[in-house]
Amino acid sequence: MLTGKKNEIVNHEIMFGGGMPVGAIHNDRLMVKVCEMYYLLDMSQKEISVRLGISRPQISRIIAQARENRYVEIKITNPYSDETALEQRLMADFHLKDALVVRTMGATSEERMTQFSKEAAVYVDTCLGIGQTVGVMSGTTIAAIVEGMHNSGKRIAAAVPLVGGIGSEQADLHANAIAMRLAREYGGTAMVLNAPLMVSGAETARMLREEESIRAVLDRGCACDVSLVGIGNVEASSTTAQAGGLTGNDLLTLRAAGAVSSVCNSYFDEQGAEIERSIFYPR
């Protein structure tokens, strides 16, 4: 068994077997030599072509034929097999295109956030496209991810807060602040939503939404190419409660209505049904 190309994610074990190749390629010694140069010596197909005096397309065909004839077998050793299995389950159960699971066993709460945000920041960067509009929610997790992001050479069009101010405290966790950090890193325009997350009544909310500056931000948020949102709890430890956006009575009201989680300031019960917002009016 010969060990071949390696990278951070996988180890490839290359095994050469016997048997006569079929088709247009009949020189099995040459086939093995080409595969050793490509897989073990890490030579490019162009380099092999120059070394052996064989055209690059033929080198490609030789390598393909070797794998077809089982002269080369590639085994992928995945050090993230447990995470991959969970990712596959998430994708299947919730009809997701992709998922990222980060192992944090044995870590403290702070360490878990650090580990997750570091890997999530790299993943999110790969999801961003040049000239896109990116919406951001408030919260500890989204703030940590954006804080850890490093521009890989893209420039977004705009970073848009998806909610208003969540309270009078912890301003760095507000969507406005997170949008500004993202725009500084990726060179886009940072929009600001000059409105609170919650107001005293439905009529006040309606009047605010009719304000031109607020409506412009809300409309832009509805047309985002990418949105960064988190799933929050309905406890005193939640970002909104910590920032003063939810009172103790608000939390009791939400839990009495069956709320167990929140996404973008919408609250959901155990079955995923949204809790009627009217429970807050009047406060």
N, C-alpha and C positions, 0 to 999 in steps of 0.2 A: 504494500500500500504506500503510495506517495502522497505527501501533503502538498496541495496546490495553493492557488490564490487565497489570500485572506483579507478581510477588512474588519471593521469594528463590529459588525453585526453577525457575520457568519464565518465558519471555517469550512473550507472545501477539502474533502478527502478524495483524491483521484486514484482510481484503480484501473490498471491496464490488464485486459484479459486476452485470451486467445481466440482463434477462429479466423477464417478467411473473410475479408471484406467482400462485399458484393457491389455491383454497379460499375461506374466508370473508374473508380480508384482501386488499383490492384496491388500497390506496393505497401504492404503492411508495415515494413520496417520504416519507411519514410513517414507513414502515418503516425507511428509512435514517436518518431523524432520530432515531428511538427508539434504534437501535443505536449511533449516534454518542454519544448522551447516556449510554447504558449502558456501552459498552466504552471510549470515549475520554475522556469527562468524568467517568467513575467515579461516576455518579449511581446511586442505588438505584432499584428499580422503584417504590417508594412516592414518591420525589422526582419521578420522571418522570411518574407518574400525576397528582400535584398540578400540575406545570408545564403539562401538556398537557390536563388535564381529562378524562383517559381512565382507566377503572377499572384497578386494579392487575392483576386477572386477564387483562384484555385486553392490557395491556403485556406480560405474560408470554407470551401467545399470539403477539403480534407478533414478539417476539424468537425464539421457537421456530420460527415460520414463516419468518423471515428466514434462519435457519440451514438449514432444510430446503430453501429455494429457492436456497441458496448465495449469498445476498446477504452473508452473513457466513461466512468460513472461518477456523478457528482452527488455527494451526500452533504446536506446542509445541517450543521449543528447549531441550533438556535438557542442561545443562552436565555432568551426571553420567551420560552415555550409556554410557561404558565400565563404570562401576560397576553401572549398571542391568542391562547385559547379563550381567555376572558373577552378579548377584543372581538373575536369571532362571534361569541355569544351575544354581546351587546349589539353588534351589527345585525345579527339575525333577529333578535327579539324586538328591536326598536327600528328596524328597517333603515339602518344607517349606512352611508357609503364608506365610512371609515371610523375608527376609534383608536384612542391611545390610552393604554393602561400603564400606570407607573407603579413599580413595586416599592413600598415604603414600610415594610414590616420591621418592627423594632424601633422605628424612629419616633421622636417626640412630635407633638402637633406642629411646632415651628419647623422642625426638620422635614416633616412631610410636605409642608407648604413649599419649602425651599426646593426639595427634590422635584416635586410635581411642576412647579412654575418654571424651573430651569428647562425641563424637557418639553413642556407645553409651549414655551416661548419659541423654541426652535421649530416645533411643528407648526405653530400658527404662522410663522414667517413664510414657510413653504406654501401656505394656503393663500397668501396675499398676492395680488397681481398688480402690475403697474397701472396706475390711473384709476384704481378702484376707490369706492367710498366705503369706509369701514365704520360701523356702528359699535359703540361700547356701552356696556352697562356699568353701574357702580358696584363696589364690593371688594373685599379683601383679595379674593382669588384673581379677579380680572386685573386689579391693580398690580399684583405680584407678577403676573404673566407679562403685562405690558412693560413693567419696570425691567424685566429680564430680557426683553427683546432687543436684538441688534440687527440693524438693516443690512440685508445681504445685497443691496444695490438697487432696490426698488424705490419708486416714489409714488405714494398714494395720492389721490385727489383730495380727499378730506377725511377727517376723523370726526364722527358725529356722536354726541351724547344721546343715548336712547331714553333717558329719564332725567327729571330735574333734580334739584338738590335734595339729598336724603335727610338733611337735618343741619343743625348749627355746629356740629362737631365732626372731627375726622375728615376734614376737607379733602385730604389727599386720596380718599376712597370714593369721592364723588365722581360721577361720570364726566362732568366738565373737566376736572383735573386729569383724569385718565386720558381723555381725548386729546388734551394739550400735550401730554407726554408722548403719546403715539405720534402726533403730528410733528413734534420736534425730532423724533427719531427717523420718521419716514418722509419728511419734507412736505407734507400736505397741509391744507388749511384746517385749523381747529375751529369747529363751530361751538357755540356756547348756548345752552338752553337756560335762559334767565327766568326760571319758574321753579317753585318747590315741587317735590315729589307728590305731596298730598296737601290738599287745601280744605277749607272748612265746609264746603258743600258743592253739590253738582253744578249749581249756577256759576259759582266762582270759577270752577274748572272750565266751564264752557266759555266764559268771558276771556280767560287766559288763552285758551286755544285759538280764539279769534284774533288775538294780537298778531300783527304781521310778522314781527321778528321771531315769535315763538312758533307760529305756524310754519315758517320757512324751515326751521330746524326739524320739526316733527315730520314734515313732508320729505325732507332729505333722509331722515332716519328710516322712513318707510320704503325708501328706494335703495337701501344699502346693498352692496355686492357681498359683503361679509359682515356678520354680526358676532361680537364676542360677548357672550352672556354666561352667567353662572346659575347654579341651582342653590337657593338659599333655604335655611330652616325657618321655623316659626318659633324662635326662642329669643330670650333676652340677649343671647350671644350673637344674634344676627347683626350684620353690618348696619342695616336700617335702624334697628332698635338702639344699637350702640351710638349711632350718630344723632339720635333723638327724633327720627322720623316716625317711629312707632312707640306708643306709650304702653305701659303694662296692661292697661284696659284694652288697647287695640289687640295685643297678643292674645288676651283671654277671649276676646270676641272672635278672633280668627280661629283659634283652636276649638272653641265651642261650635263653630260652623263646620268643623272637620278639616281645616287646613293643616297640611303637614309639610308643605314646601312652597317655594315661590320662585318664579322665573319672570324677570322684567316687571316686577311689582304686581304680577298676577299670582293668585294663590290657588293651590290645588289640593284636592283630597287624596286619599290613598288609591282611588281608582283613576286618578288623573283628571277628574272633572274640575272645572274652574269654579272657585267660590264666587258667589254673586258679590260684586263690588258695593252694592247698595248698603251692605251691613255697616259701612263707615259713615253713612250720612243719616242724620246729623251726628257729628262726633261729640 
